[in-house]
Amino acid sequence: MNQTFTVTGMTCGHCEKAVTRALKQVDPQAEVSIDRAADQVVVQSGQARELLAKAIADEGYEVAPA
């Protein structure tokens, strides 16, 4: 299922890699698409939204409430 997150604080490619790596630790099969300009992260994953949001937040980025 596609889940879209509004994530602030991503400023560079390293940020995108950190968020992608964190999400893949929760779900290695996840497909991650990031649009930094729109502060948007789209994740194709069967994992719970809360787990994915926590993984992003644990990397130090702010996730807006759904």
Buried (B, 14 or more C-beta within 10 A) or exposed (E): EEBEBEBEEBEEEEBBEBBBEBBBEBBEEBEBEBEBEEBBBEBEBEBEBEEBBBBBBEBEBEBEEE
